[in-house]
Structure formats: C-alpha cells, structure tokens
Amino acid sequence: MERVCFILQVKPDRLAEYRERHRSVWPDMLAALAETGWHNYSLFLRDDGLLIGYFETPNYAAALAGMATREVNERWQREMAPFFADLEGRRPDEGFLRLEEIFHLA
Amino acid sequence: MERVCFILQVKPDRLAEYRERHRSVWPDMLAALAETGWHNYSLFLRDDGLLIGYFETPNYAAALAGMATREVNERWQREMAPFFADLEGRRPDEGFLRLEEIFHLA
C-alpha cells in the first residue's frame, strides 16, 4: 500500500458547511472511492481551513485516474470546488499537493 | 482505533537534516512507540517545513502519556526540539496541534 497525504485550503468562511457536507457524503461517492482503491481515507481540518487528507492505496496513480473517470466524482468535485481557496480553476482532486513521506512505523 | 493527525513546523533551514534523522530513528525509540500504542505512524513533510503526522492508536491520551514516561523519548525529543519553530520551550511531543477528523471511509 502507498500512504498518501495531501493538503488543500478551505475558505475560512465556509468551514461549517464543508464539515457538514462531509457528515453525509453521497453513498455512490463513497462506493466509487472504495472501488477505485481509496482505503482508510480520512480528512482532518484545522480552524483556519487547512485541510489534510490521508489515504492508503495499492496504486496512487490508478486511484486518481480511477476517480477521474467516475461521473459521481465530477458532480461531487463540482459541488466542492467553491469551498476551496487557491484552486485557480482546477477541480479539488486536481489541485491538491501530495506531501513526501519521510518516516513510517508499521 | 483513534486516527490522529497533528502538525508541527520544521525550520526551513533544517529540513535536510530532519529528513535524514528520520531515515534512522533509534531502534529503542521505535520500540517505545510500538509498545505505547503508536501504530501505522507516518510523517509527511512539505517543502516549507510543514510537518504532518498521522498515527492510529487504541487510546490517544494513553499513547501520549505512555511515551511521556519513556527515557528514550525524552532523549529523542531533546535532540529534535532544535529542528522545530514555534515550540516556545515545549518539547515537540507537547507542542503539536491535533486536527479534527471530519470524514472517514474505511
């Protein structure tokens, strides 16, 4: 499994709504993530909007490419895009920055 | 298991050395982490020094308290402290900010 950590920036005035939306992610979005290899996937939010994602996947490139072909992902990302700062026209799943893993203890 | 995400800030001019130190963490430090419930523990580093930690534990308070009693942790944290910004005299394991989990998909 590859362990993936990425960050995004949620607009500070949209935090409450962003949090609320993630209490009830669409079932077909959850199914698409599981089917395309997004496992043990968590999102963590800091008060100022720093959003940290963590997931495990057999293949990072395949996980991204797999979701990119799903219609439900396009709908979800379109609804999420206005919550984010600094995307410059990209979808959230195209705009995130992956961080380098420098340590791991099983 | 509780999933824990925390952040710290490494001094930008110490990144290379910090990365290097984490390629060879002391075996007794790794053993102490495992024994006190730090599982699937990763550190991720952004170019500007933003450090993100992720681990899973049966009990977050017990994991922190357990490491706080270990002599090896005191030595390790003392050696790591100069790498961090904004600790204001605290040890790195006392200075980190835990982030709120807002989403999880198994």
Backbone of each chain as ProteinMPNN parsed JSONL, in Angstrom:
{"seq_chain_A": "MERVCFILQVKPDRLAEYRERHRSVWPDMLAALAETGWHNYSLFLRDDGLLIGYFETPNYAAALAGMATREVNERWQREMAPFFADLEGRRPDEGFLRLEEIFHLA", "coords_chain_A": {"N_chain_A": [[0.837, -1.209, 0.0], [0.534, 2.204, -0.827], [0.985, 5.081, 1.156], [-0.75, 8.062, 1.318], [-0.576, 11.514, 1.685], [-2.166, 14.59, 1.557], [-2.698, 18.128, 1.008], [-5.082, 20.791, 1.178], [-6.748, 23.962, 0.898], [-9.391, 25.17, 2.623], [-11.888, 27.657, 2.313], [-12.0, 30.019, 4.884], [-14.497, 31.085, 5.66], [-16.28, 29.149, 4.961], [-16.134, 26.88, 6.432], [-17.895, 25.582, 8.287], [-19.988, 24.662, 6.727], [-18.638, 23.026, 4.955], [-17.681, 21.041, 6.67], [-20.132, 19.996, 7.502], [-21.158, 18.945, 5.094], [-19.49, 16.797, 4.789], [-20.346, 15.029, 6.656], [-22.282, 13.613, 5.511], [-21.575, 12.323, 3.017], [-22.282, 11.438, -0.336], [-23.632, 8.18, -0.887], [-22.973, 6.876, -3.33], [-20.672, 8.181, -4.034], [-18.935, 7.419, -1.982], [-18.865, 4.697, -2.548], [-17.621, 4.71, -5.056], [-15.074, 5.689, -4.398], [-14.118, 3.577, -2.755], [-14.128, 1.521, -4.624], [-12.195, 2.339, -6.408], [-9.87, 2.192, -5.048], [-9.333, 3.787, -2.787], [-8.521, 3.676, 0.39], [-8.995, 3.477, 3.968], [-9.413, 6.225, 4.375], [-9.152, 9.475, 5.439], [-10.162, 12.782, 6.386], [-8.905, 15.74, 7.769], [-9.317, 18.741, 9.581], [-8.137, 21.994, 10.129], [-8.678, 24.89, 12.216], [-8.302, 27.199, 10.694], [-8.848, 26.452, 8.14], [-7.021, 24.832, 6.858], [-6.775, 21.823, 5.253], [-6.279, 18.422, 5.613], [-5.644, 15.479, 3.957], [-5.612, 11.926, 4.139], [-4.862, 8.783, 2.874], [-4.802, 5.28, 1.955], [-3.534, 3.255, -0.584], [-3.361, 0.789, -3.198], [-2.173, 1.735, -5.47], [-1.261, 4.834, -6.324], [-1.44, 6.498, -8.641], [-3.305, 5.063, -10.132], [-5.516, 5.223, -8.43], [-6.159, 7.948, -8.49], [-6.607, 8.275, -11.26], [-8.667, 6.472, -11.617], [-10.835, 7.579, -10.113], [-11.097, 9.897, -11.554], [-12.469, 9.173, -13.805], [-15.041, 8.747, -13.007], [-18.421, 9.536, -13.011], [-19.88, 10.396, -10.797], [-17.908, 11.477, -9.228], [-17.153, 13.716, -10.677], [-19.472, 15.25, -10.388], [-19.463, 15.567, -7.571], [-16.976, 16.874, -7.095], [-17.442, 19.206, -8.475], [-19.392, 20.382, -6.888], [-17.914, 20.75, -4.565], [-15.819, 22.447, -5.222], [-16.271, 25.322, -4.887], [-15.793, 25.668, -2.182], [-13.113, 25.797, -1.759], [-9.962, 27.527, -1.543], [-7.565, 29.004, -3.747], [-7.552, 27.249, -5.965], [-7.471, 27.928, -8.583], [-9.104, 27.401, -10.831], [-8.862, 24.674, -11.203], [-10.198, 21.349, -10.474], [-10.935, 20.228, -7.109], [-9.74, 17.69, -6.73], [-7.767, 17.756, -8.553], [-6.169, 19.732, -7.736], [-4.737, 19.297, -5.48], [-1.942, 19.06, -3.234], [0.51, 16.688, -2.937], [2.255, 15.318, -0.198], [5.601, 14.532, 0.819], [6.492, 11.422, 2.151], [8.372, 10.908, 5.001], [8.917, 9.226, 7.044], [8.03, 6.101, 8.446], [6.352, 3.921, 10.605], [5.254, 0.757, 11.087]], "CA_chain_A": [[0.0, 0.0, 0.0], [1.132, 3.543, -0.712], [0.306, 6.0, 2.047], [-0.8, 9.357, 0.642], [-1.012, 12.674, 2.472], [-2.27, 15.777, 0.702], [-3.324, 19.278, 1.665], [-5.868, 21.764, 0.436], [-7.127, 25.081, 1.748], [-10.815, 25.512, 2.592], [-12.116, 29.066, 2.648], [-12.363, 30.089, 6.307], [-15.913, 31.383, 5.912], [-17.105, 28.024, 4.511], [-15.737, 25.686, 7.184], [-19.018, 24.881, 8.919], [-20.742, 23.966, 5.69], [-17.768, 21.955, 4.439], [-17.721, 19.986, 7.687], [-21.476, 19.418, 7.45], [-21.269, 18.141, 3.864], [-18.719, 15.555, 4.926], [-21.059, 14.091, 7.531], [-23.221, 12.835, 4.691], [-21.081, 12.162, 1.644], [-23.197, 10.569, -1.099], [-23.235, 6.762, -0.897], [-22.311, 6.454, -4.575], [-19.307, 8.725, -3.994], [-18.176, 6.516, -1.111], [-18.661, 3.43, -3.26], [-16.628, 4.942, -6.118], [-13.757, 5.759, -3.746], [-13.703, 2.228, -2.348], [-13.894, 0.701, -5.819], [-11.001, 2.773, -7.136], [-8.665, 1.964, -4.256], [-9.099, 4.757, -1.702], [-8.794, 2.939, 1.622], [-8.605, 4.118, 5.227], [-9.339, 7.618, 3.902], [-9.627, 10.448, 6.42], [-9.915, 14.217, 6.21], [-8.72, 16.462, 9.03], [-9.48, 20.171, 9.314], [-7.675, 22.963, 11.132], [-9.607, 26.014, 12.366], [-8.113, 28.224, 9.664], [-9.205, 25.926, 6.83], [-6.053, 23.857, 6.342], [-7.405, 20.5, 5.166], [-5.296, 17.372, 5.388], [-6.197, 14.191, 3.569], [-4.732, 10.753, 4.272], [-5.466, 7.509, 2.481], [-3.882, 4.209, 1.575], [-3.979, 2.734, -1.875], [-2.39, -0.082, -3.858], [-1.517, 2.44, -6.58], [-1.726, 6.226, -6.252], [-1.83, 6.987, -9.969], [-4.543, 4.377, -10.517], [-6.609, 5.741, -7.598], [-6.545, 9.259, -9.055], [-7.15, 8.084, -12.61], [-9.949, 5.78, -11.483], [-11.871, 8.531, -9.716], [-11.259, 10.913, -12.615], [-13.404, 8.677, -14.834], [-16.364, 8.499, -12.426], [-19.346, 10.658, -13.17], [-20.249, 10.902, -9.478], [-16.79, 12.304, -8.759], [-17.247, 15.015, -11.354], [-20.53, 16.013, -9.709], [-19.03, 15.894, -6.204], [-15.907, 17.868, -7.149], [-18.031, 20.476, -8.906], [-20.057, 20.974, -5.722], [-16.918, 21.089, -3.54], [-14.847, 23.449, -5.681], [-16.42, 26.668, -4.306], [-15.343, 25.699, -0.785], [-11.657, 25.842, -1.678], [-9.177, 28.671, -1.998], [-6.318, 28.756, -4.482], [-7.584, 26.16, -6.952], [-7.186, 28.518, -9.891], [-9.87, 26.779, -11.91], [-8.783, 23.212, -11.194], [-11.059, 20.671, -9.519], [-10.172, 19.943, -5.882], [-8.918, 16.478, -6.826], [-6.63, 18.047, -9.437], [-5.399, 20.849, -7.197], [-4.11, 19.067, -4.189], [-0.498, 18.874, -3.171], [0.9, 15.495, -2.188], [3.454, 15.547, 0.613], [6.595, 13.463, 0.857], [6.576, 10.637, 3.39], [9.777, 10.835, 5.431], [9.051, 8.253, 8.131], [6.884, 5.223, 8.673], [6.453, 2.81, 11.547], [4.032, -0.055, 10.948]], "C_chain_A": [[0.873, 1.262, 0.0], [0.3, 4.344, 0.284], [0.396, 7.399, 1.433], [-1.298, 10.417, 1.614], [-1.054, 13.868, 1.532], [-2.909, 16.91, 1.48], [-4.076, 20.14, 0.659], [-6.235, 22.874, 1.419], [-8.609, 25.392, 1.562], [-10.961, 26.984, 2.971], [-12.615, 29.171, 4.094], [-13.84, 30.37, 6.558], [-16.838, 30.251, 5.447], [-16.881, 26.749, 5.326], [-16.926, 24.892, 7.718], [-19.771, 24.059, 7.877], [-19.927, 22.813, 5.099], [-17.791, 20.745, 5.383], [-19.063, 19.237, 7.604], [-21.637, 18.511, 6.23], [-20.565, 16.8, 4.011], [-19.28, 14.609, 5.975], [-21.987, 13.207, 6.72], [-22.769, 12.845, 3.235], [-21.993, 11.165, 0.925], [-22.723, 9.114, -1.089], [-22.541, 6.336, -2.193], [-20.917, 7.059, -4.701], [-18.413, 7.833, -3.122], [-17.875, 5.194, -1.822], [-17.591, 3.586, -4.339], [-15.22, 5.019, -5.53], [-13.261, 4.354, -3.389], [-13.338, 1.385, -3.57], [-12.619, 1.085, -6.563], [-9.759, 2.8, -6.236], [-8.32, 3.037, -3.235], [-9.508, 4.094, -0.394], [-8.317, 3.718, 2.84], [-8.417, 5.627, 5.008], [-9.96, 8.548, 4.95], [-9.324, 11.867, 5.961], [-9.881, 14.865, 7.586], [-8.703, 17.959, 8.713], [-8.96, 21.003, 10.472], [-8.616, 24.161, 11.112], [-9.496, 27.062, 11.267], [-8.383, 27.698, 8.261], [-8.167, 24.996, 6.214], [-6.688, 22.472, 6.406], [-6.343, 19.472, 4.82], [-6.02, 16.084, 5.066], [-5.165, 13.099, 3.735], [-5.492, 9.554, 3.749], [-4.384, 6.521, 2.094], [-4.425, 3.566, 0.312], [-2.929, 1.801, -2.464], [-1.581, 0.672, -4.907], [-2.086, 3.857, -6.667], [-2.231, 6.737, -7.609], [-3.151, 6.352, -10.404], [-5.738, 4.883, -9.703], [-7.094, 7.085, -8.137], [-7.224, 9.081, -10.408], [-8.517, 7.412, -12.538], [-11.068, 6.728, -11.103], [-12.133, 9.552, -10.817], [-12.24, 10.462, -13.69], [-14.826, 8.538, -14.297], [-17.236, 9.744, -12.508], [-19.713, 11.254, -11.803], [-19.143, 11.788, -8.903], [-16.832, 13.684, -9.407], [-18.325, 15.877, -10.687], [-20.09, 16.458, -8.327], [-17.976, 17.005, -6.229], [-16.441, 19.228, -7.592], [-18.725, 21.168, -7.732], [-19.059, 21.423, -4.647], [-16.019, 22.267, -3.94], [-15.032, 24.826, -5.033], [-15.979, 26.777, -2.844], [-13.85, 25.971, -0.664], [-11.08, 27.163, -2.163], [-8.059, 28.163, -2.896], [-6.366, 27.614, -5.486], [-7.276, 26.645, -8.357], [-7.843, 27.738, -11.029], [-9.787, 25.265, -11.97], [-9.861, 22.637, -10.274], [-10.249, 20.379, -8.268], [-9.264, 18.727, -6.031], [-7.792, 16.635, -7.848], [-5.687, 19.054, -8.8], [-4.632, 20.524, -5.941], [-2.63, 18.727, -4.305], [-0.197, 17.641, -2.341], [2.196, 15.771, -1.444], [4.329, 14.294, 0.641], [6.548, 12.724, 2.203], [8.039, 10.503, 3.784], [9.996, 9.826, 6.545], [7.818, 7.381, 8.143], [7.252, 4.138, 9.66], [5.151, 2.033, 11.454], [3.383, -0.237, 12.325]], "O_chain_A": [[1.842, 1.353, 0.755], [-0.93, 4.295, 0.263], [1.479, 7.861, 1.073], [-2.316, 10.235, 2.281], [-0.099, 14.129, 0.801], [-3.58, 16.685, 2.488], [-3.748, 20.2, -0.526], [-6.05, 22.731, 2.627], [-9.035, 25.821, 0.489], [-10.247, 27.489, 3.838], [-13.557, 28.477, 4.474], [-14.382, 29.935, 7.574], [-18.059, 30.385, 5.531], [-17.368, 25.677, 4.967], [-16.955, 23.666, 7.612], [-20.141, 22.911, 8.121], [-20.471, 21.755, 4.785], [-17.905, 19.597, 4.953], [-19.106, 18.007, 7.634], [-22.199, 17.421, 6.339], [-20.986, 15.797, 3.436], [-18.757, 13.512, 6.167], [-22.428, 12.162, 7.199], [-23.483, 13.31, 2.346], [-22.422, 10.17, 1.51], [-21.533, 8.851, -1.265], [-21.618, 5.522, -2.159], [-20.068, 6.51, -5.403], [-17.276, 7.535, -3.487], [-16.777, 4.649, -1.711], [-16.752, 2.703, -4.518], [-14.279, 4.472, -6.105], [-12.123, 3.994, -3.689], [-12.365, 0.632, -3.551], [-12.031, 0.261, -7.265], [-8.727, 3.357, -6.609], [-7.158, 3.188, -2.856], [-10.696, 3.963, -0.102], [-7.374, 4.507, 2.767], [-7.408, 6.212, 5.401], [-11.134, 8.422, 5.297], [-8.355, 12.112, 5.243], [-10.71, 14.578, 8.449], [-8.142, 18.384, 7.703], [-9.288, 20.759, 11.633], [-9.277, 24.417, 10.106], [-10.474, 27.736, 10.943], [-8.172, 28.418, 7.285], [-8.411, 24.426, 5.15], [-7.086, 22.007, 7.475], [-5.598, 19.633, 3.853], [-6.901, 15.649, 5.808], [-3.977, 13.318, 3.499], [-6.64, 9.327, 4.133], [-3.217, 6.875, 1.929], [-5.631, 3.364, 0.169], [-1.734, 2.004, -2.253], [-0.444, 0.304, -5.204], [-3.244, 4.051, -7.035], [-3.307, 7.329, -7.704], [-4.01, 7.023, -10.976], [-6.85, 4.963, -10.225], [-8.297, 7.326, -8.229], [-8.279, 9.66, -10.669], [-9.418, 7.744, -13.308], [-12.142, 6.69, -11.705], [-13.261, 10.014, -10.988], [-12.787, 11.295, -14.413], [-15.737, 8.237, -15.068], [-16.834, 10.842, -12.126], [-19.84, 12.471, -11.668], [-19.422, 12.741, -8.175], [-16.576, 14.695, -8.753], [-18.125, 17.068, -10.45], [-20.317, 17.606, -7.947], [-18.074, 17.969, -5.47], [-15.96, 20.27, -7.146], [-18.657, 22.39, -7.597], [-19.328, 22.367, -3.905], [-15.523, 22.993, -3.079], [-14.039, 25.45, -4.66], [-15.812, 27.884, -2.333], [-13.37, 26.334, 0.409], [-11.619, 27.819, -3.054], [-7.66, 27.002, -2.798], [-5.322, 27.059, -5.829], [-6.869, 25.865, -9.218], [-7.218, 27.456, -12.052], [-10.549, 24.63, -12.7], [-10.379, 23.336, -9.403], [-9.023, 20.288, -8.331], [-8.144, 18.723, -5.521], [-6.955, 15.743, -7.99], [-4.553, 19.224, -9.247], [-3.947, 21.386, -5.39], [-2.151, 18.197, -5.308], [-0.599, 17.552, -1.181], [3.12, 16.38, -1.985], [3.853, 13.167, 0.504], [6.563, 13.351, 3.262], [8.856, 10.037, 2.99], [11.134, 9.591, 6.953], [6.706, 7.844, 7.889], [8.312, 3.52, 9.57], [4.076, 2.575, 11.707], [2.344, -0.888, 12.436]]}, "seq_chain_B": "MERVCFILQVKPDRLAEYRERHRSVWPDMLAALAETGWHNYSLFLRDDGLLIGYFETPNYAAALAGMATREVNERWQREMAPFFADLEGRRPDEGFLRLEEIFHLA", "coords_chain_B": {"N_chain_B": [[-9.845, 1.937, 17.06], [-8.358, 5.133, 17.36], [-7.856, 7.68, 14.994], [-5.208, 9.831, 14.449], [-4.185, 13.039, 13.602], [-1.628, 15.368, 13.337], [0.107, 18.54, 13.395], [3.25, 20.154, 12.908], [5.91, 22.575, 12.796], [8.763, 22.546, 10.971], [11.973, 24.03, 10.999], [12.811, 25.828, 8.121], [15.503, 25.842, 7.25], [16.536, 23.539, 8.282], [15.588, 21.273, 7.13], [16.737, 19.197, 5.524], [18.432, 17.842, 7.251], [16.639, 17.047, 9.195], [15.008, 15.286, 7.758], [16.925, 13.364, 7.142], [17.59, 12.384, 9.71], [15.289, 10.996, 10.266], [15.443, 8.814, 8.683], [16.805, 6.983, 10.071], [15.762, 6.359, 12.687], [16.229, 5.763, 16.147], [16.371, 2.372, 17.205], [15.363, 1.734, 19.788], [13.664, 3.832, 20.236], [11.718, 3.431, 18.263], [10.725, 1.011, 19.213], [9.634, 1.806, 21.659], [7.562, 3.502, 20.807], [5.899, 1.646, 19.461], [5.251, -0.014, 21.603], [3.752, 1.662, 23.205], [1.486, 2.129, 21.821], [1.48, 3.485, 19.342], [0.597, 3.215, 16.191], [0.89, 2.362, 12.696], [2.212, 4.699, 11.921], [3.055, 7.662, 10.377], [5.133, 10.252, 9.011], [4.928, 13.236, 7.203], [6.304, 15.614, 4.989], [6.296, 18.964, 3.966], [7.735, 21.181, 1.507], [8.221, 23.661, 2.691], [8.544, 23.137, 5.321], [6.308, 22.459, 6.776], [5.087, 19.957, 8.771], [3.441, 16.931, 8.882], [1.879, 14.643, 10.918], [0.611, 11.34, 11.228], [-1.137, 8.868, 12.914], [-2.383, 5.77, 14.317], [-4.193, 4.683, 17.1], [-5.132, 2.819, 20.032], [-5.869, 4.446, 22.11], [-5.63, 7.75, 22.489], [-4.842, 9.553, 24.556], [-3.545, 7.793, 26.27], [-1.459, 6.93, 24.635], [0.09, 9.265, 24.31], [0.686, 9.784, 27.019], [2.014, 7.456, 27.677], [4.375, 7.519, 26.084], [5.471, 9.793, 27.209], [6.548, 8.959, 29.569], [8.807, 7.564, 28.895], [12.243, 7.138, 28.878], [13.858, 7.115, 26.596], [12.319, 8.578, 24.846], [12.44, 11.123, 25.935], [15.146, 11.729, 25.476], [15.153, 11.612, 22.648], [13.268, 13.603, 21.956], [14.532, 15.816, 22.989], [16.726, 16.007, 21.307], [15.412, 16.522, 18.91], [14.053, 18.917, 19.279], [15.465, 21.382, 18.546], [15.042, 21.468, 15.812], [12.561, 22.459, 15.315], [10.209, 25.119, 14.776], [8.521, 27.631, 16.672], [7.949, 26.328, 19.124], [8.208, 27.357, 21.614], [9.588, 26.617, 23.95], [8.441, 24.219, 24.704], [8.528, 20.57, 24.485], [8.735, 18.798, 21.342], [6.733, 16.796, 21.286], [4.94, 17.808, 23.037], [4.102, 20.073, 21.924], [2.56, 19.83, 19.706], [-0.197, 20.263, 17.441], [-3.307, 18.855, 17.417], [-5.496, 17.811, 14.843], [-8.932, 18.091, 13.863], [-10.871, 15.301, 12.972], [-12.88, 15.074, 10.171], [-14.031, 13.414, 8.374], [-14.314, 10.02, 7.461], [-13.535, 7.111, 5.671], [-13.606, 3.723, 5.67]], "CA_chain_B": [[-8.657, 2.787, 16.877], [-8.471, 6.563, 17.044], [-6.914, 8.182, 13.994], [-4.694, 11.108, 14.939], [-3.395, 13.851, 12.672], [-1.112, 16.546, 14.015], [1.072, 19.297, 12.604], [4.342, 20.898, 13.522], [6.624, 23.362, 11.791], [10.214, 22.377, 10.988], [12.666, 25.213, 10.471], [13.126, 25.562, 6.711], [16.933, 25.595, 7.008], [16.927, 22.273, 8.912], [14.777, 20.197, 6.54], [17.529, 18.067, 5.03], [18.93, 17.091, 8.392], [15.468, 16.42, 9.831], [14.666, 14.149, 6.898], [17.986, 12.371, 7.303], [17.466, 11.765, 11.032], [14.139, 10.085, 10.278], [15.763, 7.569, 7.961], [17.437, 6.037, 11.003], [15.288, 6.576, 14.06], [16.798, 4.762, 17.058], [15.516, 1.195, 17.398], [14.624, 1.747, 21.06], [12.576, 4.804, 20.074], [10.67, 2.734, 17.501], [10.123, 0.007, 20.096], [8.817, 2.513, 22.651], [6.338, 3.934, 20.12], [5.046, 0.476, 19.238], [4.781, -0.528, 22.895], [2.803, 2.584, 23.831], [0.262, 2.227, 21.028], [1.576, 4.318, 18.134], [0.571, 2.261, 15.081], [0.719, 2.912, 11.339], [2.634, 6.083, 12.181], [3.816, 8.266, 9.28], [5.394, 11.695, 8.974], [4.979, 13.788, 5.848], [6.959, 16.923, 5.067], [6.171, 19.881, 2.828], [8.99, 21.888, 1.22], [8.426, 24.831, 3.547], [8.727, 22.711, 6.699], [5.077, 21.958, 7.394], [5.234, 18.532, 9.064], [2.16, 16.327, 9.231], [1.961, 13.312, 11.485], [-0.611, 10.539, 11.243], [-0.998, 7.539, 13.505], [-3.599, 5.142, 14.824], [-3.922, 4.234, 18.464], [-6.336, 2.447, 20.791], [-6.224, 5.484, 23.089], [-4.716, 8.869, 22.232], [-4.273, 10.063, 25.811], [-2.617, 6.783, 26.778], [-0.276, 6.919, 23.761], [0.913, 10.425, 24.702], [1.159, 9.611, 28.396], [2.966, 6.352, 27.673], [5.67, 7.992, 25.586], [6.0, 10.824, 28.107], [7.275, 8.317, 30.683], [9.941, 6.806, 28.397], [13.507, 7.873, 28.89], [14.339, 7.275, 25.221], [11.549, 9.663, 24.235], [12.988, 12.392, 26.421], [16.379, 11.979, 24.72], [14.818, 11.871, 21.249], [12.603, 14.905, 21.837], [15.53, 16.848, 23.251], [17.522, 16.165, 20.08], [14.566, 17.028, 17.828], [13.493, 20.245, 19.568], [16.045, 22.496, 17.794], [14.598, 21.467, 14.417], [11.211, 22.981, 15.189], [9.878, 26.515, 15.045], [7.279, 27.934, 17.401], [7.641, 25.44, 20.249], [8.167, 28.194, 22.825], [10.111, 25.93, 25.123], [7.863, 22.882, 24.913], [9.071, 19.502, 23.665], [7.894, 18.625, 20.149], [5.54, 15.975, 21.535], [3.995, 18.575, 23.845], [3.755, 21.297, 21.208], [1.861, 19.662, 18.447], [-1.618, 20.592, 17.364], [-4.112, 17.785, 16.825], [-6.559, 18.316, 13.984], [-10.237, 17.431, 13.957], [-11.252, 14.435, 11.854], [-14.236, 15.432, 9.725], [-14.509, 12.405, 7.426], [-13.536, 8.776, 7.377], [-14.033, 5.97, 4.877], [-12.746, 2.573, 5.949]], "C_chain_B": [[-9.054, 4.258, 16.674], [-7.449, 6.888, 15.971], [-6.508, 9.598, 14.413], [-3.879, 11.783, 13.846], [-2.92, 15.078, 13.432], [-0.133, 17.277, 13.095], [2.092, 19.982, 13.499], [5.042, 21.664, 12.403], [8.121, 23.16, 11.976], [10.849, 23.644, 10.409], [13.126, 24.933, 9.044], [14.605, 25.272, 6.457], [17.427, 24.292, 7.646], [16.253, 21.053, 8.267], [15.599, 18.97, 6.162], [17.984, 17.195, 6.192], [17.781, 16.379, 9.116], [15.044, 15.16, 9.071], [15.662, 13.005, 7.121], [17.857, 11.636, 8.653], [16.329, 10.738, 11.067], [14.321, 8.867, 9.388], [16.351, 6.538, 8.911], [17.057, 6.411, 12.441], [15.82, 5.43, 14.929], [15.844, 3.57, 17.244], [14.751, 1.217, 18.724], [13.522, 2.808, 21.068], [11.416, 4.158, 19.313], [9.949, 1.713, 18.396], [9.202, 0.68, 21.113], [7.502, 2.99, 22.027], [5.38, 2.75, 19.959], [4.431, -0.006, 20.557], [3.729, 0.377, 23.541], [1.614, 2.91, 22.907], [0.296, 3.194, 19.864], [1.694, 3.369, 16.934], [0.355, 2.982, 13.753], [1.064, 4.405, 11.348], [3.5, 6.587, 11.02], [4.035, 9.751, 9.541], [5.547, 12.12, 7.525], [5.473, 15.226, 5.947], [6.724, 17.722, 3.782], [7.459, 20.676, 2.707], [9.278, 23.057, 2.16], [8.545, 24.45, 5.018], [7.449, 22.299, 7.412], [5.195, 20.442, 7.54], [3.886, 17.992, 9.525], [2.41, 14.919, 9.746], [0.61, 12.637, 11.463], [-0.309, 9.238, 11.962], [-2.345, 7.041, 14.001], [-3.276, 4.543, 16.182], [-5.215, 3.807, 19.154], [-6.802, 3.575, 21.698], [-5.195, 6.605, 22.991], [-4.05, 9.363, 23.519], [-3.243, 9.081, 26.366], [-1.341, 6.729, 25.932], [0.661, 8.078, 24.118], [1.519, 10.209, 26.088], [2.215, 8.515, 28.454], [4.338, 6.796, 27.201], [6.301, 8.995, 26.541], [6.785, 10.227, 29.271], [8.551, 7.62, 30.223], [11.198, 7.661, 28.328], [14.018, 8.113, 27.462], [13.597, 8.411, 24.514], [12.083, 11.02, 24.684], [14.272, 12.738, 25.668], [16.076, 12.342, 23.274], [14.216, 13.266, 21.095], [13.594, 16.041, 22.088], [16.395, 17.078, 22.01], [16.707, 16.765, 18.938], [14.138, 18.482, 18.035], [14.122, 21.366, 18.734], [15.626, 22.546, 16.323], [13.284, 22.214, 14.22], [11.13, 24.479, 15.458], [8.664, 26.559, 15.971], [6.963, 27.0, 18.564], [7.559, 26.197, 21.567], [8.549, 27.397, 24.076], [9.512, 24.566, 25.408], [8.642, 21.84, 24.108], [8.175, 19.326, 22.443], [6.619, 17.826, 20.441], [4.565, 16.645, 22.496], [3.432, 19.757, 23.06], [2.881, 21.08, 19.998], [0.363, 19.879, 18.564], [-2.347, 19.431, 16.707], [-5.257, 18.385, 16.026], [-7.805, 17.456, 14.124], [-10.474, 16.537, 12.744], [-12.672, 14.765, 11.442], [-14.818, 14.417, 8.762], [-13.658, 11.171, 7.574], [-14.285, 7.749, 6.547], [-13.084, 4.813, 5.133], [-12.217, 1.979, 4.647]], "O_chain_B": [[-9.969, 4.569, 15.911], [-6.309, 6.427, 16.029], [-7.356, 10.446, 14.695], [-2.997, 11.172, 13.244], [-3.71, 15.751, 14.094], [0.387, 16.7, 12.14], [1.834, 20.329, 14.652], [4.796, 21.429, 11.22], [8.687, 23.546, 12.999], [10.336, 24.243, 9.465], [13.763, 23.912, 8.787], [14.928, 24.524, 5.535], [18.614, 23.977, 7.558], [16.335, 19.942, 8.791], [15.205, 17.839, 6.446], [17.928, 15.967, 6.123], [17.936, 15.253, 9.587], [14.762, 14.119, 9.664], [15.28, 11.844, 7.268], [18.0, 10.415, 8.717], [16.391, 9.748, 11.795], [13.458, 7.99, 9.341], [16.392, 5.35, 8.592], [17.905, 6.728, 13.275], [15.855, 4.277, 14.499], [14.641, 3.76, 17.42], [13.607, 0.766, 18.779], [12.556, 2.694, 21.822], [10.257, 4.327, 19.69], [8.727, 1.573, 18.339], [8.114, 0.178, 21.395], [6.446, 2.889, 22.653], [4.197, 2.85, 20.284], [3.253, -0.358, 20.618], [2.91, -0.088, 24.333], [0.844, 3.833, 23.17], [-0.752, 3.678, 19.435], [2.755, 2.792, 16.691], [-0.264, 4.044, 13.686], [0.311, 5.243, 10.851], [4.545, 6.01, 10.72], [3.233, 10.411, 10.2], [6.206, 11.452, 6.728], [5.109, 15.96, 6.866], [6.924, 17.226, 2.673], [8.193, 20.832, 3.683], [10.436, 23.401, 2.397], [8.637, 25.327, 5.877], [7.507, 21.834, 8.55], [5.38, 19.73, 6.553], [3.27, 18.531, 10.444], [3.069, 14.11, 9.093], [-0.419, 13.284, 11.657], [0.678, 8.572, 11.649], [-3.314, 7.795, 14.091], [-2.207, 3.965, 16.379], [-6.276, 4.373, 18.889], [-7.986, 3.662, 22.024], [-4.035, 6.431, 23.363], [-2.836, 9.565, 23.557], [-2.196, 9.488, 26.87], [-0.256, 6.504, 26.469], [1.874, 7.896, 24.216], [2.713, 10.425, 26.298], [3.196, 8.628, 29.191], [5.349, 6.491, 27.834], [7.524, 9.046, 26.672], [7.597, 10.914, 29.889], [9.311, 7.13, 31.057], [11.193, 8.765, 27.783], [14.545, 9.183, 27.158], [14.173, 9.117, 23.687], [12.163, 11.955, 23.887], [14.474, 13.885, 25.268], [16.67, 13.273, 22.729], [14.61, 14.021, 20.206], [13.502, 17.101, 21.469], [16.754, 18.214, 21.702], [17.265, 17.451, 18.081], [13.889, 19.197, 17.065], [13.393, 22.232, 18.25], [15.834, 23.561, 15.658], [12.929, 22.564, 13.095], [11.885, 25.025, 16.263], [7.88, 25.611, 16.026], [5.8, 26.894, 18.953], [6.923, 25.741, 22.518], [7.903, 27.503, 25.118], [10.016, 23.832, 26.258], [9.339, 22.189, 23.154], [6.991, 19.663, 22.489], [5.553, 18.139, 19.911], [3.483, 16.115, 22.748], [2.436, 20.365, 23.452], [2.497, 22.039, 19.328], [-0.244, 19.705, 19.62], [-2.041, 19.063, 15.573], [-5.905, 19.336, 16.46], [-7.742, 16.271, 14.453], [-10.294, 16.976, 11.608], [-13.579, 14.74, 12.274], [-15.978, 14.536, 8.368], [-12.448, 11.249, 7.784], [-15.49, 7.547, 6.699], [-11.891, 4.91, 4.845], [-11.473, 0.999, 4.672]]}, "name": "protein", "num_of_chains": 2, "seq": "MERVCFILQVKPDRLAEYRERHRSVWPDMLAALAETGWHNYSLFLRDDGLLIGYFETPNYAAALAGMATREVNERWQREMAPFFADLEGRRPDEGFLRLEEIFHLAMERVCFILQVKPDRLAEYRERHRSVWPDMLAALAETGWHNYSLFLRDDGLLIGYFETPNYAAALAGMATREVNERWQREMAPFFADLEGRRPDEGFLRLEEIFHLA"}
